[in-house]
Amino acid sequence: MEKEINYFGMAENDYLFLEKIVNQGLVYNAICYISQNICERYLKHIVDEFILDVDTFGVMRTHSIKVLAKFF
């Protein structure tokens, strides 16, 4: 059985990775980029799954958390 790839799955995978490296005491500048990406993917998951009556094409193509947050 093939594993489905979606925004929630990608966010969870990145979150688990981030949690593991932080727990190991590995702190690098890239943590902020990974954290932003996780937030973006969780927000896109919410839009993708629960916003059914509005055109979401533009917001799903953005990489701006501000744009995603304003969408709600």
Secondary structure, DSSP 8 states (H G I E B T S, - for coil): ------HHHHHHHHHHHHHHHHHTT---THHHHHHHHHHHHHHHHHHHHH--SS--HHHHT---HHHHHHH-
